[in-house]
Amino acid sequence: MLKQQLQLKLAQKLSPQQIQLMKLIQLPTLDFEQRLQNEIEENPALESGKEEREFDESDQEFDDNNEIIDTQDIDIDAYLSDDEIPSYRLNSNNYSADDEEKQIPISGGISFHENLHAQTNALILTEKEKQIADFLVGSIDESGYLRRSTDDIIDDLVFTQNVISTKEEVESVLKKVQEIDPAGVGARNLQECLSIQLNRKPLSVSVIMASKIVNEAFELFSKKHYSKLQEKFDVDEDLLKQGLREIEKLNPKPGGALSGIFQNTHIVPDFILTIENGEISVSINRRNAPELHVSSSYKEMLQGYKEATTKTQSQKDAVQFIKQKLDAAQWFIDAIQQRYQTLYKTIHAIVDHQREYLLSGDERNLKPMILKDIAEAIQMDISTVSRVANSKYIDTPYGTKLLKTFFSESLTNSEGEKVSTLEIKKILHTLIDQEDKKKPLADNALSKALLKEGYKVARRTVTKYREQMNFPVARLRKEI
């Protein structure tokens, strides 16, 4: 049976401009600079550089959609007003006009896969084998592994390259691809990767032992069952140690050895913190961000439209286009200013909260701090603080740090004081580093050791912290 009823509902929706603003806030410095350049290229009404006078931003209305504008209702004078200098032109930008601008150098070079392709070109292959080799190299991931099965590769060669091949042909070409550098590239799993690297080493007693461990007892090795390895190969502890040391010298991710050379991993800090005479000063790193203003030529176009005695349809269409571009340019300038204001408030609230740590550099002075603390201090939403903390770096006298690392929950020690979980993790890290590797401490034992230090931490919490610090379980930390 059909029913008709009224329903009252409250809902909050973000406008497209609010979404764009959130994205601007989240962008790190390098990506933000690229976003600025893209916007300048796409919007002819937006220009970079200095200009003495700008049109008045106080009377602008910004549209949330691309609706048709009635050109009869456009107040041309609002766009031509020259009475005021906008607020964004009055900011000092944290630097004086004669400061030297610093450009970020970008490293050059060929990519990881380009290097592999260049090496395969030097191999002696038939035309068909060359096509297979190129496809195999393209399927290798950044770690240097070929994660796809031979059957999947054969199918893709048919559908994408129109190359009909057999399993034997693909395996044969793969063996040749695995001969290129770095050693281990093109392996399908860790065992094969280690085996390829050992096969390239000059023969010695330790290399032979390592090859036996990897090829014949990899499961025992991965579980660190050293006593069983000794029994299987009937060797003493010293020879087993030599073999294990050879394995430790190998690279489990051969792709990283090469791809890291050509990738730009330079971190550009979003904030710069300095300490002078015990006083902390923090500023936003925006030295490479161009100063933006609205194009004066567009104002002149509007002036010409205003002075025209007769207005044709083409002129009306032109002024509609101009208004849309002016609105977009002015909104973008305002959004950038709002981004800087948000970053400024957030970083100063974080610095004020962690002042003791920032003055000393001692992680034991890090105070418990969660996103809610900063959000309440600056009266903004937690999601806004999260966007800043998760993607921004700050340059300090103690190194460049991710803001996220300043946040931590709190626990109460034996003296009733609230301490940061980062402090507990640091003590836990020390306990694991100093443990007897022949008898590593289980999580229960680590919990008891922390209790002796004055921190009551449950075993499951110790497990969580250990995993966050990328320490394996006690059995896998065992050494002989």
N, C-alpha and C positions, 0 to 999 in steps of 0.2 A: 504494500500500500504506500503510495507516494505521500510525503508530508512536506509542508512548507514551513520553515521556521527562520527566525532571526538569530544571528549569533554575533556577539561582540567580542572582538579579539584585539589585544595589543601586540604589536610587533615592531621590531627595530630593524631597519634595513640600511646598509651602507650605500651611499651614492657612488657612482663610478669615480668621481673625483676623490672621495674619501679613501676608496680602495687604492687609487694611484698614490695618494699621500702616504698611506701605510707602506706601500712598496718602496717609495723614496726613502722613508725612514730606515727601512731594513737594509738598504744597499750599503755595502762597504765602500770605502773611498774610491778605489779604482773603478768599480762598477758604476758608482755615482758620477764620476767624471765622464765615463762613456755615455751614460744616460743624458748628461748635459749636451754633449756633442751631437748625439742623435736628435735631440729636441731642436737644437739650433739648425741642423740640416733640414729637418722636416717642416719647421714653421718659419716662413720667411719674415714674419712680423717680430721674431725674436732674434736679437743680435747680441754679440758679446763685445766687450770693450767699454771704455768710458764715454759718457755723454754729459754735457753740462746741464741740460734741462730735459726733463721727461714729462710725458703727459700725466695728468692727475689720475691717480688710481682710486680716489675716494668715491667717484660717482659710477664706477663700473658695475655692471650686472653680468653675472656669469651664468650661462645656460648649462643645464645638466644633460641636455640632449641636443640633437641636431635639427630641431624643428625649424620650419620656414619662418624667416624673420620679415616682418612688415617694415620695409625701408622707410615708410612714411613716419613711423613712430621712433626712428632712431634719432637720439639726441646727439647730433654731431659735435656740439660744443663740449659735451662731456668728454669726448676723446681728444679735443684740442686744447683743453684747459692747461695753462702753463703757470698757474698761480703758486703751486706747491712743489716741493721736491719730495718724492716718495721716501718712506722711512727706510727702505732697503738700501737707498743711496747714502744714508747717513752713518752706516755701520763702518767701523774701522777695519773689520775683517781680521782683527787680532794682529795685524802687521802694519807697519808704516809703509808709505808709498814707495820709499826708496829701498825697501828690502829686496834682496836678490831672490828671484823666483827659482825654485828648484824643480827640475824635471826628473821624473822617475825613469831610470834607464831600463829598457826592456831587452832581455837577452834574446839573441837570435840563434838559429840553428835549424836542423831538420828534425822531424818528429821521429818517434820510436819506430813506427811502422814504415816510414820512408827509409830509415836506415836498414831495416830488415829487407825491404824490397830491393834496395841497392845491392845487398849481399847476394840475394837469390839470383839477381841478374848475372852475377859472376859464376854461377854454377853451370856445369855442362848439362843441359837439359834439352829434350825435344820440345817442339812447339806445344804439344799437348801437355807434357810434364810442366812446362813453363806456366801454362794456364792453371794447372792444379796447384803449383807452388804459390802462385800469386794469391789464389783463393785461400790456401792454408794460412799464409802470412796475414791476410786480412782478417782471419778468424781468431788470431792470437790476441788474448786480452793484455791489458797493461802490465799484468804481473809476469807475462811471458808464457802463459799456459794456453794450450788448445783444449778448451772445455767441451767441445762437441764430439759426438760419436762419429765413427767412420761412416756409418750408414747415413747419418744426417748430412754429412759432407757430400757423399755421393749423390744424394737426392738434390741438394742445392746446386751442385755443379751442372746437373741436367737442366733444372728449371731456370737458373739464372745465367749460366754461361754456355748452355747448349753443348756441354762436354759430357760424353758418356764414358764412364770409367768403372773400373772394378776395384774391389777392396784391396787386391794385391798391388794395383798401380798406385792407389792413394797411399798405402803403407810405405811403398818404395820411395815415393817422392818425399813423404814426411821424414823418412830416415835422412835424406839429403838436407832437408830444411833444418833438421836438428843438428847439423854440422856447422851452422853459421854461429856467429857470436851474438850475444854472450852465451856461454856454455849453459845448457839446460833449457834454452828457449825452445818452444814447440812441444814440450813435454805435456802429457795428458793428466798426470797426477804427480804428487810430491815424490813418490818412490822413483818414478821414471826420471824426474828432474835431477834427483841426487845421483842416480845411476849414470846418467849422461855426463855429469860433471866429473865423477870419479873415473870414468873411462878415458878422460882426456889427461888425467894426471899421470906423471911418470910412475912406473911400477916401484913399489916399496912394500915392506912388511905391513906398515900401517894402512896403506891404500888397499892392499889385498884384504886385510881384515875388515876395513870399512865396506868394501864391495860385497863381502860375504854377508855382513850385517844387513845392508840395504836390500840386496837381491834375494837373500834366502830367509831372513828373519825380520822383515820390516815391522810386522805386527808386534813382536816382542820388543823391538827397539822403540816403537812409538809409545808403548806402555811402560817403558823403562824397567823391564824385567831383566835386570843385569845378571842376576844369578842364573836364570834360565839360559841366557845367551852364553855364559861361560860353560854350562853343561852341554849345550847343543854343539858348540864348536870345540869343546875340550881345550880351552885356552886359560892362561892365568889372568889375573886381574890387570896386570900391567899391559899386556898385549891388547886386552879389550879396551883399556883406556886410550891406547894409541889409535885404535880404530875409531873410537867415539870422537876423539879430538879432530881427526880428519873430516868426519862428518860435520862437526861444528863449524869448520872453516868454509863449508859450502853455502851457496846462496839459495834459500828456498823460494825466492822471488826474483828470478834472473831478469825479468823485464824491468824491475825497479832500478837495477844497476845502470841501465841505458836510458830509460825514459826520463829519469830524474835529471839527467845531464841537459836535456833539451827543453824541459818544462820550466817555466818561470814560477818559482815557489816563493818569490820575495813577498813578504807581508808588508803592506803599507799601513801604518797605524792611523786610526781615525781620530785619536786624541793624543796630545803631547803633554806629558806631565813633567814639570821641573821642580826642584827644591832648592831654594836659596835662603840661607840664614834661618833655616827651620820653618820657612813658609812655603806652602804648596801652591803652585800655580798650574792650572790646567787649561788648555785651549783646544779648539777644534782644528784639525788639520784640513784646511781648505785652500792651500796655497796654489794648487793647480786648477782650482775651479774658476772659470772665467766670470767676470762681472757682467750681468745680464741687464738689458734694457729693451724697451719696445722700439721698433724701427721708426725713425723719424720720417722716413719716406712714406710710410703708411699714413702718418698724420697729414702729410702733404696731399696724399690722394683724397683723404676725407675733406680737406680744406677745399680742394678743387671741386668736389661734389657739392659742397655747401654753397659755393659761389656760382655754380652753374644755374642759369636762368631756366633752362629746360632740362629735364632729367629723362633720359632714354631708358628703356628696359635693360639694356646692357650695363648702364651705369648703376642701376638699382641692384642688378645681380652682383656687380663688382663690389658695391658697398656692403652687401650682405656677406660676401666672402671675406672682406677686410675685417668686418666686425667680429666674425667667428675667429679669425686668426688673432686679432687683438685680445679677445677674451681669453683664448687659449694661452697666449703669451703671458698675459698678466696673471692668470691663475697659476701658471708654472713658476713665475717669479715669487708669488706669494707662498706657494707650496714649498719652495726651497727655503724661504725665510722661516716658515713654520717648522721645517725639518731641523734647521739649525737651532731654533729655540728649544725644540724637544730634546735634541742631543745635549744642548747646553745644560738644561735643567737636570737631565738624567745623570750626566757624568759628575756634576757638582754634588748631587745627592749621594752618589756612590763614594766619591772622594771624601765627603764629610763623614760618612759612616765608617769608612776604613782608614781614617786619618792616621791612627796609631801604626797600622801596618805599613802604610805608604811612607811614613817618616823613617821607619826602621828597616823595612824590607824583610823582617822576620815573619815567616808564615804563622808562627805561633801567636802572633798578635792579630791575625785575621778574626774579625768578629763574626758571629753568626748573622747572616743576612739573607733574606728571601726576597723574591720579586715583589711581594706584597708590601714589604717595608719601604722600598723605594717608590712604589706606586702611590702609597699614602703620603709620602713626603712631598712628592711633586704634584699630587692630586691628578693623576692620570690613570688610565686603565692598565691592568697588569699585562695585558697582551702587548701594549706599546713598549713597556719596559723590557719585556721578553724579546721583542724584535731588536731592540738596541743591544741588549746583553749578549744575545746569541750570535751576533754577526760583526761585532765591533772589537777592535784591538786598541790598546792604549800603550804608548811608549813611556816607560818609566826608567828611572836610574838602575833598576834591577832587571831590565829586559822588557821586551814587548810581550804583553799578556792579553789574553782574551778576557773581556769583561766578565764572561760567564764564570771564570774561575774564582771571582771574588764572592760569589754567592754560595752559601752553604746553610744547611740546617744546624740546629743546636742539640747538644746533649748535656746532661748534668753530670759533673764529676763527683768524686767522693766528698768533696768539700762543699757541695751544693752550688758551685759556680757553673754558669752556662758556658760551654766551650764549643767551638766550631767543629763540625765533622771533618773539616780539612786537617785540623790539628791531630785528630784521632787517626786519620788515614796516614799522616806522615809518621806517626809512631808505629802504626801497623807495618808500613813500608820498611822502617828500620828493623823491626823484629824479624821480618821475612829475610831481609838482606843479611842479618847477622846469625841466622839459624844454622844449625849443623846440617849441611846439605846431604849427609848420609842418612840423617833421621830428621827430615823436615817436619815442622810443626803443623798438625792438623788444625782445623778451624776451632775446635774445642780448646786446644792448647793455646791458640792465639788469643781466644777470649779470656782465658785465665791469666795470660801474661799481661793483657791490657788492664785487667782488674788489679793486678799488682802495681800498675802504674797509676792507678786511681781512676780508671775509666770503666764503668760497668757497661759492657757491650755484649749483647746476646750473640750466640753462635751464628744464627741466621743473618744477623747484621754484619758480622765479621765476613761471612761468605759474600754478602752483597758488596762490601767495600773492596774485598780482595779481587772480585771479578771486575769491578770498575777500574781497578789499577792494573788489570790484565795479568794478574798472577794466576797460574794454574793451581790445581789442587795439590796437596802435599805429595802424593804419589808421583806426579809429573815434575815436581821440583827436585826429585831425588837424584843425587849424583854418586858416582863411586870414587 
